[in-house]
Amino acid sequence: MPPIVFSDIGKAASDLLGKDFPVGSIKLETKTTASNGVNFTVSGAKDNKTGGIAGELKTKYADKARGLTLTETWTTSNVLSAEVELADSLTKGLKLNLLGSLLPHAGTKNAKVSLEYKQDALATRSSIDLFKGPIATADLALNHDGILFGAETAYDLASGNVTKYNFAFGYATREYAMALHAANKLDTFAGSYFHKVNKELEAGGRATWDRKSGANVSLELAAKYALDKDAFVKAKIDNAGKLGLGYTQVLRPGVKASLGGVFDTTRLGENVHKVGMSIVLDA
């Protein structure tokens, strides 16, 4: 099993429940690569409710020989950001990341320094957000023969308070995966599963309980079915009666379209449903 980080525990179920349902907006993304290896990504989304359009331009250059990656982003909100990543240069498995952003008209700035170290059975990450707190975060993930354990914490250096701590346990094989999460300072508990039934069908679900709110356990179920090598459909439903449907089709090499909707089955006659679409062009 390849090295995993903390956020990978339960990821298969989370992706099944959350991805490929482009609702509430119309999105367009184009990706191109220059002859010198620089990648350009332009994306935009129109909010179906407000009509507002948000977008960003991203450029990315990777020097694989040196393990160096440079990324610059400029959004329609006029946020400028730059990221420098250095991987496997100092020692194998070690990645250094520097991320900074600036909102010029407001003078708002952010900077984060991160380290990641991966080996076969262990992965750990740490970061410090220099202008927020500053806040230091760290996580650890261990895996042995498919048995997974992870922990995550954050510490506010200014106040001296631990701002969060989360734990996760899991078991994963090529066919199925299970995970238990204790989050929000042990106030929220979630259990999830993912099962690759066969090469066409995937199924999964998640149950979540918040002990502070005292609300009932929320339950979500989802399935994905591959129609052929270029198309698949997805469906999900929760115990509140929200039904999600998604359809993704590769129209031609480099062109992918997705349609999605979330429908409240308890209020079918009301204007509360959300639909959307996404088109990705990769040249």
Backbone as numpy.savetxt, mean C-alpha at the origin, in Angstrom:
# Nx Ny Nz CAx CAy CAz Cx Cy Cz
11.38 -18.98 1.59 10.54 -17.79 1.59 11.42 -16.55 1.59
11.17 -15.59 0.69 12.00 -14.38 0.65 11.81 -13.53 1.90
12.75 -12.64 2.19 12.62 -11.77 3.37 11.35 -10.92 3.29
10.71 -10.72 4.42 9.52 -9.88 4.48 9.74 -8.76 5.48
9.04 -7.65 5.28 9.04 -6.57 6.26 7.72 -6.61 7.02
7.60 -5.80 8.07 6.43 -5.84 8.94 5.13 -5.66 8.15
5.13 -4.72 7.21 3.90 -4.44 6.45 3.52 -5.56 5.50
4.40 -6.54 5.28 4.08 -7.67 4.41 3.23 -8.73 5.11
3.18 -8.71 6.43 2.39 -9.70 7.16 0.91 -9.39 6.95
0.20 -10.30 6.34 -1.21 -10.08 6.01 -1.44 -9.29 4.74
-0.38 -9.01 3.97 -0.50 -8.16 2.79 -1.34 -8.80 1.68
-1.23 -10.12 1.51 -1.99 -10.77 0.45 -3.50 -10.56 0.64
-3.97 -10.69 1.87 -5.40 -10.47 2.15 -5.76 -9.00 1.98
-4.88 -8.10 2.44 -5.15 -6.66 2.31 -5.23 -6.24 0.85
-4.34 -6.78 0.01 -4.37 -6.45 -1.41 -5.64 -6.98 -2.07
-6.05 -8.17 -1.70 -7.26 -8.75 -2.27 -8.48 -7.90 -1.91
-8.52 -7.38 -0.69 -9.66 -6.59 -0.23 -9.61 -5.14 -0.70
-8.40 -4.62 -0.93 -8.29 -3.18 -1.18 -7.93 -2.76 -2.58
-7.21 -3.58 -3.31 -6.74 -3.17 -4.63 -7.75 -3.51 -5.73
-7.62 -2.80 -6.86 -8.40 -3.06 -8.08 -9.88 -2.72 -7.92
-10.19 -1.79 -7.01 -11.53 -1.24 -6.89 -11.43 0.28 -7.03
-11.25 0.80 -8.25 -11.04 2.24 -8.43 -12.36 3.01 -8.33
-12.75 3.38 -7.12 -14.05 4.02 -6.93 -13.89 5.48 -6.53
-14.89 6.28 -6.88 -14.92 7.68 -6.46 -14.16 8.63 -7.34
-13.47 8.13 -8.36 -12.68 9.02 -9.21 -12.39 8.35 -10.55
-11.93 9.17 -11.48 -11.45 8.69 -12.77 -9.96 8.98 -12.83
-9.16 7.94 -12.99 -7.71 8.09 -12.92 -7.05 7.72 -14.25
-6.02 8.47 -14.57 -5.21 8.19 -15.75 -3.74 8.27 -15.37
-2.98 7.27 -15.76 -1.55 7.24 -15.44 -0.77 6.81 -16.67
0.28 7.54 -16.99 1.14 7.18 -18.10 2.57 7.01 -17.60
3.23 5.97 -18.12 4.62 5.69 -17.74 5.45 5.56 -19.01
6.57 6.28 -19.06 7.48 6.18 -20.19 8.91 6.10 -19.68
9.79 5.58 -20.52 11.20 5.45 -20.17 12.05 6.04 -21.28
12.95 6.96 -20.92 13.85 7.58 -21.89 14.99 6.63 -22.23
15.73 6.96 -23.28 16.82 6.10 -23.73 17.94 5.98 -22.70
18.07 6.99 -21.82 19.11 6.94 -20.79 18.64 6.26 -19.50
17.43 5.69 -19.52 16.94 4.94 -18.38 16.09 5.72 -17.40
15.88 7.02 -17.64 15.04 7.82 -16.74 13.57 7.46 -16.97
12.87 7.17 -15.88 11.44 6.85 -15.95 10.61 8.08 -15.64
9.58 8.31 -16.44 8.65 9.42 -16.22 7.26 8.84 -15.96
6.61 9.33 -14.91 5.25 8.92 -14.61 4.40 10.17 -14.40
3.33 10.28 -15.19 2.38 11.38 -15.04 1.03 10.77 -14.69
0.45 11.21 -13.59 -0.84 10.66 -13.17 -1.78 11.78 -12.76
-3.06 11.52 -12.96 -4.08 12.50 -12.58 -5.37 11.79 -12.21
-6.15 12.42 -11.35 -7.41 11.83 -10.92 -8.45 12.93 -10.75
-9.64 12.69 -11.28 -10.76 13.62 -11.12 -11.74 13.04 -10.11
-12.00 13.78 -9.05 -12.93 13.36 -8.01 -14.35 13.45 -8.55
-15.08 12.34 -8.52 -16.44 12.33 -9.08 -17.40 13.21 -8.29
-17.13 13.46 -7.02 -18.04 14.24 -6.19 -17.79 15.73 -6.31
-16.54 16.15 -6.21 -16.21 17.58 -6.23 -15.82 18.09 -7.60
-15.42 17.19 -8.49 -14.95 17.61 -9.80 -13.51 18.09 -9.79
-12.88 18.10 -8.63 -11.49 18.55 -8.54 -10.53 17.56 -9.18
-9.46 18.10 -9.75 -8.46 17.27 -10.41 -7.12 17.42 -9.69
-6.52 16.30 -9.36 -5.21 16.29 -8.71 -4.27 15.45 -9.56
-3.02 15.88 -9.63 -2.07 15.13 -10.44 -0.65 15.29 -9.93
0.24 14.52 -10.53 1.65 14.62 -10.17 2.53 14.17 -11.33
3.72 14.72 -11.35 4.76 14.33 -12.30 5.92 13.76 -11.50
6.34 12.55 -11.88 7.43 11.89 -11.16 8.51 11.45 -12.14
9.75 11.73 -11.80 10.89 11.24 -12.57 11.74 10.36 -11.67
12.27 9.29 -12.26 13.04 8.33 -11.47 14.22 7.83 -12.29
15.39 7.90 -11.67 16.60 7.42 -12.32 17.28 6.40 -11.41
17.66 5.26 -11.98 18.29 4.21 -11.19 19.64 3.84 -11.79
20.67 3.87 -10.96 22.00 3.40 -11.32 22.18 2.05 -10.62
21.83 0.98 -11.32 21.81 -0.34 -10.69 23.20 -0.80 -10.26
24.22 -0.39 -11.00 25.58 -0.81 -10.66 25.99 -0.28 -9.29
25.55 0.93 -8.96 25.90 1.54 -7.67 24.79 1.38 -6.63
23.65 0.86 -7.04 22.54 0.71 -6.12 21.87 2.03 -5.77
22.00 3.02 -6.66 21.51 4.37 -6.38 20.24 4.65 -7.18
19.23 5.18 -6.50 17.97 5.57 -7.15 17.62 6.99 -6.73
17.32 7.84 -7.71 16.92 9.23 -7.46 15.50 9.43 -7.97
14.63 9.99 -7.14 13.24 10.21 -7.52 12.84 11.64 -7.17
12.22 12.33 -8.13 11.71 13.68 -7.90 10.23 13.72 -8.27
9.45 14.43 -7.46 8.00 14.50 -7.67 7.52 15.93 -7.52
6.58 16.32 -8.39 5.95 17.64 -8.32 4.46 17.45 -8.51
3.66 17.89 -7.54 2.22 17.68 -7.59 1.50 18.97 -7.95
0.22 18.84 -8.30 -0.59 20.01 -8.62 -0.89 20.85 -7.38
-0.64 20.31 -6.20 -0.73 21.10 -4.96 0.55 21.87 -4.70
1.49 21.79 -5.66 2.78 22.48 -5.61 3.68 21.95 -4.50
3.55 20.65 -4.23 4.46 19.99 -3.29 5.63 19.42 -4.09
6.83 19.83 -3.73 8.05 19.33 -4.37 8.72 18.34 -3.43
9.09 17.19 -3.95 9.75 16.19 -3.10 10.88 15.53 -3.86
11.88 15.10 -3.11 13.03 14.40 -3.68 13.39 13.25 -2.77
13.79 12.13 -3.38 14.13 10.94 -2.62 15.42 10.34 -3.17
16.31 9.99 -2.27 17.57 9.34 -2.64 17.63 8.00 -1.92
17.87 6.94 -2.70 17.93 5.60 -2.12 19.24 4.93 -2.51
19.91 4.36 -1.53 21.18 3.66 -1.76 21.04 2.25 -1.21
21.05 1.25 -2.11 20.80 -0.13 -1.70 22.00 -1.02 -1.97
22.32 -1.86 -1.01 23.37 -2.89 -1.13 24.74 -2.32 -1.47
24.95 -1.05 -1.17 26.24 -0.44 -1.49 27.22 -0.59 -0.33
26.75 -0.29 0.87 27.61 -0.41 2.05 27.78 -1.86 2.46
26.67 -2.61 2.45 26.70 -4.05 2.73 25.44 -4.66 2.16
25.48 -5.92 1.80 24.34 -6.57 1.17 23.15 -6.61 2.14
22.00 -6.19 1.64 20.79 -6.19 2.44 20.48 -4.88 3.12
21.42 -3.92 3.07 21.21 -2.63 3.74 20.78 -1.58 2.73
19.71 -0.85 3.06 19.21 0.21 2.20 19.08 1.50 3.01
19.62 2.58 2.46 19.53 3.91 3.07 18.62 4.77 2.22
17.69 5.49 2.85 16.73 6.31 2.12 16.64 7.70 2.75
16.73 8.72 1.91 16.56 10.11 2.33 15.40 10.71 1.56
14.42 11.24 2.25 13.23 11.80 1.62 12.96 13.18 2.16
12.79 14.15 1.26 12.48 15.51 1.67 11.39 16.09 0.80
10.57 16.96 1.36 9.51 17.61 0.59 9.35 19.05 1.05
8.80 19.88 0.15 8.65 21.30 0.42 7.39 21.81 -0.24
6.61 22.60 0.51 5.46 23.32 -0.03 5.85 24.79 -0.03
6.34 25.32 -1.17 6.99 26.64 -1.19 6.15 27.78 -0.66
4.89 27.90 -1.08 4.11 29.08 -0.70 3.76 29.10 0.79
3.74 27.92 1.42 3.44 27.85 2.86 4.70 27.71 3.70
5.81 27.42 3.04 7.05 27.22 3.78 7.09 25.93 4.57
6.17 25.01 4.27 6.12 23.73 4.98 7.16 22.77 4.41
7.93 22.16 5.28 8.95 21.23 4.82 8.97 19.98 5.69
9.37 18.89 5.07 9.49 17.61 5.77 10.77 16.92 5.34
11.35 16.16 6.25 12.54 15.39 5.93 12.53 14.11 6.76
12.85 13.01 6.10 12.86 11.72 6.78 14.09 10.92 6.34
14.75 10.32 7.31 15.90 9.44 7.05 15.50 8.03 7.47
15.72 7.05 6.57 15.30 5.68 6.85 16.42 4.70 6.56
16.43 3.63 7.33 17.35 2.51 7.12 16.55 1.22 7.08
16.92 0.34 6.18 16.28 -0.97 6.08 17.36 -2.04 5.93
17.22 -3.12 6.68 18.19 -4.21 6.60 17.44 -5.53 6.48
17.75 -6.29 5.44 17.07 -7.56 5.17 18.07 -8.70 5.08
17.71 -9.80 5.73 18.40 -11.07 5.57 17.33 -12.15 5.38
17.74 -13.40 5.23 16.79 -14.45 4.90 15.64 -14.55 5.90
15.93 -14.50 7.18 14.91 -14.72 8.20 14.58 -13.47 9.00
15.14 -12.35 8.63 14.97 -11.13 9.43 14.94 -9.91 8.54
14.08 -8.97 8.89 14.07 -7.67 8.23 13.72 -6.61 9.26
14.46 -5.54 9.28 14.18 -4.46 10.23 14.29 -3.12 9.52
13.45 -2.19 9.93 13.45 -0.85 9.36 13.39 0.17 10.49
14.04 1.29 10.29 13.96 2.39 11.25 13.99 3.70 10.48
13.34 4.71 11.03 13.32 6.02 10.38 13.12 7.10 11.43
13.50 8.30 11.06 13.26 9.46 11.92 12.73 10.59 11.07
11.60 11.13 11.47 10.97 12.27 10.80 11.46 13.52 11.51
12.32 14.27 10.84 13.06 15.34 11.50 12.20 16.54 11.87
11.14 16.82 11.11 10.35 18.03 11.36 9.01 17.74 12.02
8.72 16.48 12.30 7.49 16.14 13.00 7.88 15.44 14.29
7.93 16.19 15.35 8.29 15.63 16.65 9.64 16.10 17.16
10.78 15.62 16.68 10.93 14.53 15.69 10.44 13.19 16.23
9.95 12.37 15.30 9.41 11.06 15.66 10.27 9.97 15.04
10.67 9.03 15.88 11.45 7.88 15.42 10.54 6.65 15.37
10.59 5.92 14.28 9.80 4.70 14.14 10.73 3.53 13.83
10.31 2.34 14.22 11.10 1.14 13.95 10.17 -0.05 13.87
10.53 -1.01 13.03 9.77 -2.25 12.98 10.71 -3.42 12.71
10.22 -4.60 13.04 11.01 -5.82 12.92 10.10 -6.94 12.44
10.60 -7.77 11.53 9.85 -8.93 11.07 10.77 -10.14 11.03
10.27 -11.25 11.56 11.02 -12.50 11.58 10.20 -13.58 10.88
10.86 -14.44 10.12 10.15 -15.57 9.53 11.01 -16.83 9.59
10.34 -17.92 9.92 11.03 -19.21 10.00 10.07 -20.29 9.54
10.38 -20.91 8.41 9.54 -21.96 7.84 8.08 -21.51 7.71
7.88 -20.26 7.31 6.54 -19.74 7.09 5.88 -19.14 8.31
6.48 -19.30 9.49 5.94 -18.69 10.71 6.47 -17.26 10.80
5.56 -16.30 10.95 5.91 -14.89 10.89 5.62 -14.19 12.21
6.50 -13.28 12.58 6.26 -12.42 13.74 6.77 -11.03 13.41
6.01 -10.01 13.82 6.45 -8.64 13.57 6.03 -7.71 14.69
6.78 -6.64 14.86 6.45 -5.61 15.84 6.84 -4.25 15.27
6.09 -3.24 15.67 6.31 -1.88 15.17 6.07 -0.89 16.31
6.88 0.16 16.37 6.69 1.18 17.41 7.11 2.54 16.89
6.62 3.58 17.55 7.00 4.96 17.22 7.19 5.72 18.52
8.19 6.61 18.53 8.56 7.33 19.74 8.77 8.80 19.42
8.06 9.67 20.16 8.19 11.12 19.99 9.36 11.60 20.85
10.44 12.02 20.19 11.64 12.41 20.92 11.43 13.68 21.74
10.54 14.57 21.29 10.32 15.83 22.00 9.55 15.62 23.30
8.48 14.84 23.24 7.65 14.64 24.43 8.08 13.44 25.26
8.86 12.55 24.65 9.28 11.34 25.35 8.19 10.29 25.45
7.20 10.36 24.55 6.08 9.42 24.60 6.17 8.40 23.47
5.77 7.18 23.78 5.59 6.16 22.75 4.23 6.42 22.10
4.23 6.75 20.82 2.99 7.16 20.15 2.24 6.00 19.53
2.91 4.88 19.29 2.20 3.70 18.80 3.03 2.44 19.02
2.33 1.32 19.13 2.99 0.02 19.10 1.99 -1.00 18.57
2.47 -1.80 17.63 1.65 -2.80 16.96 2.40 -4.13 16.91
1.64 -5.21 16.88 2.23 -6.55 16.78 1.48 -7.34 15.71
2.18 -8.30 15.12 1.55 -9.16 14.11 2.15 -10.56 14.17
1.28 -11.55 13.97 1.70 -12.94 13.88 1.07 -13.53 12.62
1.75 -14.46 12.01 1.19 -15.04 10.80 1.83 -16.35 10.42
1.21 -16.97 9.43 1.76 -18.18 8.84 1.47 -18.12 7.35
2.48 -18.38 6.52 2.31 -18.23 5.08 2.96 -19.37 4.32
2.25 -19.85 3.30 2.79 -20.81 2.35 2.50 -20.26 0.95
2.88 -20.98 -0.07 2.59 -20.52 -1.43 1.10 -20.58 -1.73
0.37 -21.41 -1.01 -1.05 -21.61 -1.28 -1.95 -20.73 -0.42
-1.58 -20.51 0.83 -2.45 -19.73 1.71 -1.61 -18.98 2.74
-2.27 -17.99 3.39 -1.61 -17.19 4.42 -2.64 -16.76 5.44
-2.22 -16.71 6.71 -3.08 -16.24 7.80 -2.30 -15.23 8.63
-3.00 -14.26 9.20 -2.32 -13.25 10.01 -3.24 -12.73 11.10
-2.64 -12.40 12.24 -3.32 -11.73 13.34 -2.58 -10.44 13.66
-3.32 -9.34 13.78 -2.71 -8.04 14.07 -3.31 -7.46 15.35
-2.46 -6.89 16.18 -2.88 -6.11 17.34 -2.31 -4.71 17.14
-3.18 -3.73 16.88 -2.73 -2.40 16.48 -3.30 -1.32 17.39
-2.87 -0.09 17.13 -3.36 1.08 17.88 -3.22 0.89 19.38
-2.00 0.55 19.80 -1.71 0.31 21.22 -2.61 -0.77 21.81
-2.81 -1.83 21.03 -3.58 -3.00 21.42 -5.07 -2.69 21.60
-5.55 -1.66 20.90 -6.98 -1.34 20.93 -7.73 -1.99 19.77
-7.03 -2.29 18.67 -7.67 -2.86 17.49 -7.05 -4.21 17.18
-7.91 -5.21 16.97 -7.44 -6.56 16.67 -8.06 -7.01 15.35
-7.24 -7.63 14.52 -7.71 -8.08 13.21 -7.12 -9.43 12.87
-7.93 -10.26 12.26 -7.47 -11.54 11.75 -7.82 -11.65 10.28
-6.89 -12.12 9.47 -7.12 -12.20 8.03 -6.61 -13.52 7.48
-7.16 -13.89 6.32 -6.67 -15.09 5.64 -6.70 -14.86 4.14
-5.84 -15.56 3.44 -5.79 -15.52 1.97 -5.56 -16.94 1.48
-6.31 -17.33 0.44 -6.19 -18.69 -0.09 -6.18 -18.64 -1.61
-5.12 -19.12 -2.20 -5.06 -19.28 -3.65 -5.64 -20.66 -3.96
-6.93 -20.69 -4.25 -7.65 -21.95 -4.41 -7.11 -22.74 -5.59
-6.92 -22.06 -6.72 -6.30 -22.64 -7.90 -5.72 -21.50 -8.73
-5.26 -21.77 -9.93 -4.59 -20.73 -10.69 -5.54 -19.62 -11.15
-6.85 -19.89 -11.12 -7.82 -18.85 -11.51 -8.45 -18.13 -10.32
-8.61 -18.81 -9.20 -9.43 -18.28 -8.10 -8.62 -18.01 -6.85
-8.84 -16.81 -6.26 -8.28 -16.44 -4.98 -9.41 -16.00 -4.06
-9.30 -16.30 -2.79 -10.33 -15.91 -1.82 -9.66 -15.44 -0.54
-10.36 -14.59 0.20 -9.79 -14.09 1.44 -10.82 -13.35 2.26
-10.42 -12.99 3.46 -11.32 -12.25 4.33 -10.57 -11.65 5.51
-11.27 -10.77 6.22 -10.68 -10.12 7.39 -11.77 -9.79 8.39
-11.49 -10.04 9.66 -12.38 -9.66 10.76 -11.63 -8.67 11.65
-12.31 -7.58 12.04 -11.68 -6.51 12.82 -12.56 -6.15 14.01
-11.92 -5.98 15.16 -12.65 -5.58 16.37 -11.89 -4.48 17.07
-12.61 -3.40 17.39 -12.05 -2.26 18.12 -12.61 -2.31 19.54
-11.76 -2.63 20.50 -12.26 -2.81 21.87 -12.63 -1.49 22.53
-12.06 -0.37 22.04 -12.38 0.94 22.62 -13.78 1.38 22.23
-14.14 1.19 20.97 -15.45 1.65 20.51 -16.57 0.76 21.00
-16.25 -0.50 21.28 -17.29 -1.41 21.73 -18.20 -1.88 20.62
-17.88 -1.54 19.38 -18.71 -1.93 18.25 -18.55 -3.42 17.96
-19.50 -3.96 17.20 -19.42 -5.36 16.83 -18.23 -5.61 15.90
-17.87 -6.86 15.77 -16.80 -7.23 14.85 -17.22 -6.94 13.42
-16.34 -6.29 12.66 -16.62 -6.05 11.24 -15.98 -7.16 10.43
-16.68 -7.61 9.41 -16.23 -8.74 8.61 -16.25 -8.37 7.14
-15.17 -8.72 6.43 -15.06 -8.48 4.99 -14.65 -9.78 4.30
-15.26 -10.06 3.16 -14.92 -11.22 2.36 -14.67 -10.76 0.93
-13.71 -11.41 0.24 -13.39 -11.01 -1.12 -12.95 -12.21 -1.94
-13.10 -12.08 -3.26 -12.65 -13.13 -4.18 -12.18 -12.49 -5.47
-11.25 -13.16 -6.12 -10.72 -12.72 -7.41 -10.71 -13.91 -8.36
-11.22 -13.68 -9.58 -11.27 -14.77 -10.56 -10.66 -14.31 -11.87
-9.67 -15.06 -12.35 -9.01 -14.73 -13.62 -9.83 -15.30 -14.77
-10.35 -14.40 -15.62 -11.12 -14.84 -16.78 -10.22 -15.45 -17.84
-9.06 -14.83 -18.02 -8.01 -15.34 -18.90 -6.72 -14.66 -18.47
-5.66 -14.76 -19.28 -4.38 -14.20 -18.88 -4.38 -12.68 -18.87
-5.40 -12.05 -19.48 -5.42 -10.59 -19.59 -6.56 -9.92 -18.83
-7.40 -10.67 -18.16 -8.56 -10.06 -17.49 -8.91 -10.82 -16.22
-9.41 -10.06 -15.24 -9.91 -10.69 -14.01 -11.02 -9.84 -13.43
-11.84 -10.47 -12.60 -12.92 -9.78 -11.89 -12.70 -9.98 -10.40
-13.17 -9.00 -9.62 -13.07 -9.09 -8.17 -14.40 -8.68 -7.55
-14.68 -9.25 -6.39 -15.88 -8.88 -5.64 -15.56 -8.95 -4.16
-16.18 -8.06 -3.40 -16.03 -8.08 -1.95 -17.32 -7.60 -1.31
-17.55 -8.02 -0.09 -18.74 -7.58 0.64 -18.41 -7.58 2.13
-19.02 -6.66 2.88 -18.81 -6.62 4.32 -20.14 -6.77 5.04
-20.09 -6.88 6.37 -21.30 -7.13 7.14 -22.18 -5.90 7.27
-21.74 -4.74 6.72 -22.60 -3.56 6.67 -23.38 -3.51 5.36
-23.18 -4.50 4.51 -23.92 -4.55 3.25 -23.27 -3.81 2.11
-22.01 -3.41 2.25 -21.31 -2.71 1.16 -20.72 -3.75 0.21
-21.15 -3.68 -1.05 -20.70 -4.61 -2.08 -19.75 -3.91 -3.04
-18.56 -4.46 -3.21 -17.59 -3.90 -4.14 -17.39 -4.83 -5.32
-17.35 -4.25 -6.53 -17.14 -5.02 -7.74 -16.03 -4.37 -8.55
-15.18 -5.16 -9.17 -14.10 -4.62 -9.98 -13.82 -5.50 -11.19
-13.43 -4.86 -12.28 -13.07 -5.58 -13.51 -11.82 -4.93 -14.08
-10.81 -5.73 -14.35 -9.55 -5.23 -14.90 -9.21 -6.00 -16.17
-8.83 -5.25 -17.21 -8.54 -5.84 -18.51 -7.29 -5.22 -19.10
-6.36 -6.06 -19.54 -5.22 -5.57 -20.33 -5.70 -5.47 -21.77
-5.87 -4.24 -22.26 -6.42 -4.03 -23.59 -5.42 -4.38 -24.68
-4.17 -4.10 -24.40 -3.05 -4.42 -25.28 -1.79 -4.30 -24.44
-0.66 -4.79 -24.89 0.56 -4.65 -24.08 0.82 -3.20 -23.70
0.91 -2.93 -22.40 1.16 -1.58 -21.92 -0.07 -0.75 -21.65
-1.26 -1.29 -21.89 -2.51 -0.55 -21.65 -3.43 -1.39 -20.78
-3.72 -0.90 -19.58 -4.58 -1.62 -18.64 -5.71 -0.72 -18.17
-6.93 -1.22 -18.19 -8.09 -0.46 -17.74 -8.79 -1.21 -16.61
-9.26 -0.45 -15.62 -10.00 -1.03 -14.50 -11.28 -0.25 -14.27
-12.36 -0.95 -14.01 -13.64 -0.36 -13.66 -14.04 -0.89 -12.29
-14.63 -0.03 -11.46 -15.00 -0.47 -10.13 -16.19 0.26 -9.58
-16.81 -0.33 -8.59 -17.94 0.30 -7.93 -18.13 -0.26 -6.53
-18.63 0.57 -5.64 -19.02 0.13 -4.30 -20.47 0.52 -4.10
-21.30 -0.46 -3.77 -22.74 -0.25 -3.70 -23.25 -0.64 -2.31
-24.09 0.24 -1.75 -24.70 -0.02 -0.45 -25.97 -0.81 -0.68
-25.93 -2.11 -0.41 -27.09 -2.96 -0.71 -28.26 -2.70 0.23
-28.04 -1.95 1.31 -29.15 -1.61 2.21 -29.84 -0.33 1.79
-29.27 0.38 0.80 -29.85 1.65 0.34 -29.75 1.74 -1.18
-30.22 0.71 -1.86 -30.06 0.63 -3.30 -30.75 1.76 -4.04
-31.85 2.29 -3.50 -32.59 3.35 -4.18 -32.06 4.74 -3.93
-30.98 4.88 -3.15 -30.44 6.20 -2.82 -29.14 6.47 -3.57
-28.80 7.75 -3.64 -27.60 8.17 -4.37 -26.38 8.11 -3.45
-26.02 6.92 -3.03 -24.90 6.74 -2.11 -23.82 5.83 -2.69
-24.02 5.36 -3.89 -23.09 4.41 -4.49 -21.94 5.16 -5.16
-20.79 4.48 -5.27 -19.61 5.09 -5.87 -19.08 4.21 -6.99
-18.73 4.85 -8.10 -18.12 4.14 -9.22 -16.87 4.89 -9.66
-16.05 4.24 -10.45 -14.84 4.89 -10.92 -14.13 4.04 -11.94
-13.07 4.58 -12.49 -12.28 3.83 -13.45 -10.83 4.29 -13.41
-9.95 3.45 -13.90 -8.53 3.75 -13.94 -7.94 3.21 -15.23
-7.09 4.02 -15.87 -6.40 3.60 -17.09 -4.91 3.83 -16.88
-4.11 2.82 -17.13 -2.66 2.91 -17.00 -2.02 2.62 -18.35
-1.21 3.57 -18.82 -0.47 3.43 -20.08 1.00 3.30 -19.75
1.59 2.20 -20.12 3.00 1.94 -19.80 3.75 1.68 -21.10
4.48 2.71 -21.56 5.18 2.60 -22.85 6.59 2.07 -22.65
